[in-house]
Amino acid sequence: MKTLLQNISTLKHWLPVLLLGTLAPAFAQKTERPNIVLILVDDLGFSDIGPYGATEIETPNLDKLAAEGLKLREFYNNSICAPTRASLLTGQYQHKAGVGYFNVNLGLPAYQGFLNKESLTLAEVLRSGGYSTLMSGKWHVGDDEDQWPNQRGFDKFFGFIPGASNFFEVAPKEKAEVKLLLNNESYYLEPGKYLTDEITGHALQFLTEQNTTKKPFFLYLAYNAPHWPLQALPEDIAKYKGRYSMGWDSLRTIRYKNAIEKGVIAEGQKIAAADQQLRPWNKLTYDEQQYWQRRQEVYAAMIDHVDQGIGQLLDKLKELKKDKNTLIIFISDNGAQGGNGLPVYTSRITGPVGTAGSYERQNSNWSQTGNSPLRNYKDSPYEGGISAPFIAWYPEKIKANTIAQGTGHLIDLAPTFYQLAGVNYPAQYKDLKTNALVGKSLLPVLTGEANAVERGTPLFWERSGKKAVRDGKWKLVALAGPTPQYELYDLETDRGENTDLAGQHPEVVKRLAAAYKEWALANDVVDYEKLRPATAASAPATDRRNN
């Protein structure tokens, strides 16, 4: 009987993976398994690229991927860097993976600040299935050496471990401020070189070296742009001189209209109500307008340069004759950065914004435009915090110029990749029982068999006491506080979250609040009020170094 129960338990763990193999025959590759490239950018807003509405920013390569592939109207993240990366890399909700709050240890397993061993990374699973596993860019899910990428399944790694980095080195090698690693060894960014180029360059080098093998590859390309500090190459900044003279109020409306025209926002949806804490553009002095234009010119230049890197990646895939059998996914880790404070590390600024000596961050004024037409910013459970672009490109497998609803989530990428690769997710790994996958494969959506993920259960969010539940058209939101004050939105008609319907539908509020409590218990989510002392103690490092 004991053996029978063990077999049943194992079958329950494996059943979702076994069922995946029955779907999406267009992606089955018996002779040559596909390569997978996952591109993650940092703090990019919903409408901050051409295919989603930023027609004033030059992103020809993302335009190409979207035109030849698929865009989702709804794809969700965890609203902030480290928790997003935890779910992205493991297919778990962030608490189950050990990063419930951030990359700081709050003394509980769900809040230990690094990936636990029971939550397998994409690299660990795909490498076990015969893939080369490559990463270039930002890690942010484990600061200690035994938690670094090479120790969590990546064959090769270049990049940095914490949550932020200068894009230029201004110090000598013995006092380097840009803390980079190449396969666990320190790497010095030569003065004058730009970190985005280094991230792209090492990814391309890894692909060239990998080409000598007969294995398929998984490349995780994790750019830190356009995350602060706002730094870019002069020639890129110059391209955007004068483009933002219209100001954030006008551009926000233009982006909204463009998003509808591009098909990523439905006709009839209204733009989110304006942030009343922001000053209208026409109330700024001439000098203030010049200053804020310059900041947005730098931000646009950072995005532009990432797109240039994606172009180099496409060229490399073509050179290696792997472009026809490679899936590329492009997403952002959260919405654009909010806040209206002073520049980060004000005392360290030795040059104007954009230069190697600057250290300034994006603020709510332009970020409201970046997230247009959605509400709020990074680290928020509203749509502007947890929604991001999603582009998928796979020649001859994904129909060109496709737009789908999606309603996908980070937790869906792991089962998608494992199904595509024909790799089983193990119930045990190195003598540990693994956490079962909780997401759904996106392949039916990518192949056009479905318009949205058929989930059967709601999606959930919690970060520093801020909560959300998405179930069908309904979205429940509660901000941090001792007593939750629930808001309810019908996203089918109100993606901007302008009209709170909680008072009109108390039964929906009650049902979703009960579902949240059940999910929180299953994922070891702790009442944030009990964590406040620990998070306050970590605030200087969290807010200034890693956010």
C-alpha positions in Angstrom: 0.0 0.0 0.0 2.8 2.4 0.9 4.4 1.8 -2.5 1.1 2.4 -4.3 0.6 5.7 -2.5 4.1 6.7 -3.4 3.5 5.9 -7.1 0.2 7.9 -7.0 2.0 10.8 -5.5 4.7 10.7 -8.1 2.1 10.5 -10.9 0.3 13.6 -9.6 3.6 15.5 -9.7 4.5 14.4 -13.2 1.0 14.5 -14.7 1.1 18.1 -15.8 4.3 17.5 -17.6 3.1 14.3 -19.3 -0.1 16.1 -20.5 2.0 18.9 -22.0 3.4 16.4 -24.5 0.0 16.0 -26.1 -0.3 19.6 -27.1 0.9 21.8 -30.0 2.2 19.3 -32.5 3.5 22.1 -34.7 6.3 22.5 -32.2 7.3 18.9 -32.0 10.9 18.5 -33.1 11.9 14.8 -33.2 15.1 15.2 -35.2 16.3 18.6 -34.1 15.2 20.2 -30.9 14.7 24.0 -30.9 17.0 26.5 -29.3 15.5 28.9 -26.8 16.4 32.6 -26.2 14.8 34.4 -23.3 15.4 38.2 -23.4 14.6 40.1 -20.2 14.9 43.8 -19.9 14.8 45.8 -16.7 12.2 48.5 -15.7 10.7 48.8 -19.2 7.2 50.2 -19.3 4.3 48.6 -21.1 4.4 51.1 -24.0 8.2 51.8 -24.0 8.9 50.0 -27.3 7.7 50.5 -30.8 5.4 47.4 -31.1 3.5 48.6 -27.9 3.3 52.3 -28.7 6.6 54.1 -28.4 6.9 54.9 -32.0 9.4 57.7 -31.2 11.9 55.2 -29.9 13.8 53.4 -32.6 13.4 49.6 -32.0 13.6 48.1 -35.6 14.6 44.7 -34.3 11.8 44.4 -31.8 9.5 45.7 -34.6 10.8 42.8 -36.8 10.2 40.2 -34.1 6.7 41.5 -33.5 5.8 41.7 -37.2 7.1 38.2 -37.8 5.8 36.8 -34.6 3.3 37.3 -31.8 2.4 39.9 -29.2 0.3 39.3 -26.1 -2.0 42.0 -24.7 -1.7 40.6 -21.2 1.5 39.1 -19.8 2.2 39.4 -16.1 5.2 39.7 -13.9 5.8 40.2 -10.1 6.1 44.0 -10.2 9.8 44.2 -9.1 13.2 42.8 -10.1 14.2 39.9 -7.8 10.7 38.3 -7.2 10.1 38.4 -11.0 13.4 36.7 -11.7 12.6 34.0 -9.1 9.4 33.1 -10.9 10.9 33.5 -14.3 13.8 31.1 -13.6 11.8 28.4 -11.6 8.2 28.4 -12.8 7.1 29.0 -9.1 5.4 31.8 -7.4 8.2 33.8 -5.8 7.5 32.8 -2.2 7.7 29.1 -3.0 11.0 29.8 -4.7 12.4 31.6 -1.6 12.3 35.2 -2.8 9.0 36.4 -1.4 10.3 39.9 -0.6 13.6 40.6 -2.3 17.2 39.4 -2.4 17.5 40.0 1.3 17.1 37.3 4.0 14.2 38.0 6.3 14.7 34.7 8.3 11.9 32.6 6.8 12.2 30.0 4.0 9.8 31.9 1.7 11.8 35.1 2.4 15.3 33.8 2.4 16.3 36.1 -0.5 17.8 33.4 -2.8 16.4 30.5 -4.9 15.9 27.4 -2.8 17.1 24.0 -4.1 13.6 22.5 -4.4 12.8 25.1 -7.1 14.8 24.0 -10.1 16.0 26.7 -12.5 15.4 26.6 -16.2 19.1 25.9 -16.7 19.1 22.9 -14.3 16.2 21.3 -16.0 17.2 22.0 -19.6 20.8 21.0 -19.0 19.6 17.7 -17.6 17.8 17.3 -20.9 20.9 17.8 -23.0 20.8 21.6 -23.6 23.8 23.9 -23.4 22.8 26.6 -20.8 24.1 30.2 -21.3 23.5 33.4 -19.4 24.6 37.0 -19.9 23.4 39.9 -17.7 21.8 40.5 -14.4 21.2 37.7 -11.8 19.7 39.1 -8.6 18.4 35.9 -7.0 21.3 34.9 -4.8 24.2 36.9 -3.6 26.5 34.2 -2.1 28.8 32.2 -4.4 26.9 28.9 -4.0 23.8 30.7 -5.3 25.4 32.1 -8.5 24.3 31.1 -12.0 27.2 28.6 -12.6 26.1 26.9 -9.4 22.4 26.8 -10.5 22.7 25.1 -13.8 24.3 27.6 -16.3 27.3 26.2 -18.2 28.5 29.8 -18.9 27.8 33.1 -17.2 28.8 36.7 -17.7 27.2 39.5 -15.8 26.6 40.8 -12.3 25.0 39.4 -9.2 23.2 42.2 -7.4 20.2 44.3 -8.6 21.9 47.3 -10.3 25.2 48.3 -11.9 26.9 51.3 -13.5 27.0 51.0 -17.3 30.5 52.6 -17.3 33.5 51.9 -15.2 35.1 55.0 -13.7 37.5 53.4 -11.3 40.8 51.6 -11.7 40.8 47.8 -11.8 41.9 47.4 -8.1 38.9 49.6 -7.0 36.4 48.6 -9.7 32.8 49.7 -9.1 31.2 47.6 -11.8 31.4 44.2 -10.2 31.3 41.7 -13.0 31.9 38.0 -13.2 32.8 35.6 -16.1 32.2 32.0 -15.0 32.8 32.8 -11.3 35.9 34.9 -11.9 36.1 38.7 -11.6 35.9 40.6 -14.8 37.0 44.2 -15.3 35.0 46.5 -17.5 37.5 48.6 -19.3 36.9 52.4 -19.1 34.9 53.6 -22.1 33.2 50.3 -22.7 29.4 50.2 -22.2 27.9 47.4 -20.2 25.0 46.7 -22.6 27.6 46.0 -25.3 29.5 43.6 -23.0 26.3 41.7 -22.1 25.5 41.3 -25.8 29.1 40.6 -26.8 29.5 37.8 -24.3 26.2 36.2 -25.3 27.3 36.2 -28.9 30.7 34.7 -27.9 28.9 32.0 -25.9 26.8 31.1 -29.0 29.9 30.9 -31.2 31.6 28.6 -28.7 28.5 26.5 -28.3 28.2 26.0 -32.0 31.0 23.4 -31.8 28.7 21.1 -29.9 25.8 19.2 -31.3 23.5 20.3 -28.5 20.6 22.7 -28.7 21.0 25.8 -26.5 19.1 27.9 -24.0 20.3 31.5 -23.7 19.1 33.8 -21.0 19.9 37.3 -22.0 19.1 39.5 -19.0 19.8 43.2 -19.9 19.9 45.7 -17.0 18.8 48.5 -19.3 16.8 50.7 -19.0 17.1 50.3 -15.2 18.9 53.2 -13.4 21.4 54.7 -13.4 20.4 56.6 -16.6 23.6 56.2 -18.6 24.0 55.8 -22.4 26.4 56.3 -25.3 26.6 59.9 -26.6 25.8 58.9 -30.1 22.6 57.2 -29.0 21.5 60.1 -26.9 22.1 62.6 -29.7 19.6 60.7 -31.9 16.8 61.7 -29.5 17.7 65.4 -29.1 14.4 67.4 -29.2 12.1 64.4 -29.5 10.6 64.9 -26.1 9.9 68.6 -26.3 6.1 67.8 -26.3 6.4 66.7 -22.7 5.0 63.8 -20.8 1.3 64.8 -20.8 1.0 64.8 -24.6 3.2 61.8 -25.2 1.2 59.8 -22.7 -1.9 60.3 -24.8 0.0 59.6 -28.0 1.3 56.3 -26.6 -2.3 55.3 -25.5 -3.6 55.9 -29.0 -0.6 54.1 -30.5 -1.2 51.1 -28.2 -4.7 50.8 -29.5 -3.5 51.1 -33.1 -0.9 48.5 -32.5 -3.6 46.1 -31.2 -2.1 45.7 -27.7 -4.9 47.7 -26.0 -8.5 47.0 -27.0 -10.7 49.6 -28.7 -12.9 51.3 -26.1 -10.5 51.0 -23.2 -9.8 54.2 -21.5 -6.4 55.5 -20.3 -5.8 55.3 -16.6 -6.6 58.5 -14.6 -3.6 60.8 -14.5 -1.3 60.8 -11.4 -2.3 63.9 -9.5 1.1 64.1 -7.8 2.8 65.0 -11.1 3.3 68.5 -12.3 1.8 69.3 -15.7 4.4 69.8 -18.4 3.2 73.3 -19.3 3.7 74.4 -15.7 7.5 73.7 -15.8 10.0 76.5 -16.5 12.0 76.4 -19.7 15.1 75.2 -17.8 13.1 72.4 -16.1 11.7 71.3 -19.4 15.2 71.1 -20.9 16.5 69.1 -17.9 13.6 66.6 -18.1 13.9 66.2 -21.9 17.5 65.3 -21.4 16.6 62.5 -19.0 14.1 61.0 -21.3 16.5 61.2 -24.2 19.0 59.1 -22.2 16.3 56.6 -21.3 15.3 56.2 -24.9 18.9 55.8 -25.9 19.3 52.9 -23.4 16.3 51.1 -25.0 17.6 51.9 -28.5 20.9 50.3 -27.6 19.3 47.1 -26.3 17.5 46.9 -29.6 20.8 47.2 -31.4 22.0 44.2 -29.3 19.0 42.2 -30.3 19.8 42.9 -33.9 23.3 41.6 -33.4 21.8 38.5 -31.8 19.6 37.9 -34.9 22.6 38.3 -37.2 24.5 35.8 -35.1 21.7 33.2 -35.3 21.6 33.6 -39.0 25.4 33.3 -39.3 25.2 30.1 -37.3 22.3 28.9 -39.4 20.2 28.5 -36.3 17.6 31.3 -36.9 15.0 29.0 -38.3 14.9 26.7 -35.3 15.1 29.2 -32.4 12.3 30.6 -30.3 12.9 34.1 -28.9 10.8 35.5 -26.1 11.1 39.2 -25.1 9.7 40.5 -21.8 10.3 43.1 -19.1 10.7 42.3 -15.4 8.1 45.0 -14.3 6.6 48.3 -15.2 8.6 51.6 -15.4 10.1 53.0 -12.3 7.9 55.3 -10.2 8.9 57.8 -7.5 9.6 61.5 -7.4 12.7 61.6 -5.3 16.2 62.9 -5.8 18.8 61.0 -7.9 20.2 57.8 -6.3 23.6 58.3 -4.6 23.4 62.1 -5.1 26.8 62.6 -3.5 28.5 60.5 -6.1 27.3 62.4 -9.2 30.2 63.9 -11.0 28.7 64.5 -14.4 25.5 65.4 -16.3 22.7 62.8 -16.7 23.6 60.1 -19.1 27.4 60.3 -18.7 29.7 57.9 -16.9 29.7 60.2 -13.8 26.0 60.4 -13.5 23.7 58.3 -11.3 20.1 59.3 -11.8 16.9 57.3 -11.9 13.7 57.4 -13.9 10.8 59.2 -12.1 7.0 59.0 -12.2 6.6 61.8 -14.7 8.0 60.0 -17.7 7.3 56.6 -16.3 3.5 57.3 -16.3 4.1 57.8 -20.0 6.1 54.6 -20.2 3.3 52.6 -18.6 0.6 54.3 -20.6 -2.3 53.6 -20.7 -2.0 51.5 -17.5 -2.2 52.6 -13.9 0.7 53.1 -11.5 4.3 51.9 -11.6 6.9 49.3 -10.7 6.4 47.6 -7.3 2.6 48.1 -7.5 -0.1 45.5 -8.0 -1.9 47.7 -10.5 -1.6 46.9 -14.2 1.2 49.4 -14.7 3.4 47.6 -12.2 2.7 44.0 -13.2 2.1 44.2 -17.0 4.8 44.2 -19.6 5.3 43.6 -23.3 5.5 40.0 -24.5 6.9 39.2 -28.0 7.5 35.7 -29.3 9.3 34.9 -32.5 9.8 31.4 -34.0 10.0 31.4 -37.8 7.5 29.1 -39.5 6.1 28.0 -36.2 4.4 31.2 -35.0 2.2 32.9 -37.4 3.4 36.4 -38.4 1.8 39.5 -37.0 -0.3 37.6 -34.5 -1.9 39.4 -31.5 -3.4 37.3 -28.7 -5.0 38.1 -25.3 -2.6 35.7 -23.6 -3.2 36.5 -19.9 0.1 34.7 -19.4 2.4 34.9 -16.4 6.0 34.3 -15.6 5.1 30.9 -14.1 4.0 29.8 -17.6 7.4 30.0 -19.2 9.0 27.0 -17.6 6.3 24.5 -18.7 6.3 26.1 -22.1 10.1 25.7 -22.5 10.1 22.1 -21.2 7.3 21.1 -23.5 9.1 22.7 -26.4 12.4 21.0 -25.5 10.9 17.6 -24.8 12.4 17.7 -21.3 10.7 16.2 -18.3 10.5 18.2 -15.1 11.8 15.8 -12.4 9.9 15.0 -9.2 13.3 14.5 -7.5 16.6 16.2 -8.2 19.8 15.4 -6.3 17.9 13.6 -3.6 15.5 16.5 -3.1 11.7 16.5 -3.8 11.2 19.3 -6.2 8.4 21.9 -6.1 5.8 21.0 -8.7 5.2 23.4 -11.6 2.2 25.6 -11.2 2.0 27.4 -14.5 0.4 26.4 -17.9 2.2 26.0 -21.2 1.8 28.9 -23.5 2.3 26.8 -26.6 -1.5 26.6 -27.5 -1.4 30.4 -27.5 1.8 30.6 -29.5 0.5 28.3 -32.1 -2.8 30.0 -32.5 -4.8 27.1 -30.9 -6.0 29.4 -28.1 -6.3 33.1 -27.6 -5.5 33.0 -23.9 -4.2 30.5 -21.3 -6.9 28.2 -20.1 -5.8 28.2 -16.5 -8.7 27.0 -14.3 -7.3 28.8 -11.3 -6.7 32.5 -10.6 -3.4 34.2 -10.7 -2.0 35.7 -7.5 0.4 38.4 -6.4 1.8 39.6 -3.1 4.8 41.8 -2.5 5.4 43.8 0.7 1.7 43.6 1.7 0.4 44.6 -1.7 -1.9 41.9 -3.1 -3.8 41.1 -6.3 -5.9 38.3 -7.7 -6.8 37.9 -11.4 -9.7 35.5 -12.3 -11.3 35.8 -15.7 -12.3 39.4 -16.2 -12.0 40.2 -12.5 -9.1 41.7 -10.7 -9.0 42.2 -6.9 -6.4 44.6 -5.5 -5.5 45.5 -1.9 -2.7 47.8 -0.9 -0.5 47.3 2.2 -2.0 47.9 5.6 -3.2 46.2 8.8 -6.7 45.8 7.3 -7.0 45.1 3.6 -9.1 47.6 1.6 -10.2 45.7 -1.4 -10.7 47.2 -4.9 -12.3 45.3 -7.7 -11.9 46.0 -11.4 -13.4 44.5 -14.6 -10.4 44.4 -16.9 -12.4 43.4 -19.9 -13.8 47.0 -20.0 -11.4 48.8 -17.6 -7.8 47.9 -18.1 -6.9 51.3 -16.7 -8.4 50.4 -13.4 -10.4 53.6 -13.2 -13.7 52.3 -11.7 -13.7 50.3 -8.4 -16.6 47.9 -8.5 -16.0 46.3 -5.0 -19.2 47.9 -3.6 -21.3 46.6 -6.5 -20.0 43.0 -6.4 -19.3 42.0 -2.8 -19.7 38.3 -3.6 -16.8 38.5 -6.1 -14.7 40.3 -3.6 -15.5 37.6 -1.0 -14.7 34.8 -3.3 -11.4 36.2 -4.6 -10.3 37.2 -1.1 -10.9 33.6 0.1 -9.0 32.2 -2.9 -6.1 34.6 -2.0 -6.0 33.3 1.6 -5.9 29.7 0.4 -3.1 30.5 -2.0 -1.1 32.5 0.6 -1.3 29.5 3.0 -0.1 27.1 0.3 2.8 29.4 -0.7 4.0 30.3 2.9 3.1 34.0 2.4 3.4 35.8 5.7 1.3 38.8 6.8 3.5 41.7 5.8 2.8 43.6 9.1 4.8 40.8 10.8 7.7 41.3 8.4 7.9 45.1 8.6 10.7 45.2 11.2 12.9 42.9 9.1 12.2 44.8 5.9 12.9 48.1 7.5 16.3 46.9 8.6 17.1 45.9 5.0 15.7 49.1 3.5 19.0 51.0 2.9 20.5 48.2 0.9 17.3 47.3 -0.9 16.2 50.7 -1.9 19.6 52.2 -2.9 21.6 49.3 -4.3 19.2 46.7 -5.6 15.8 48.1 -6.4 
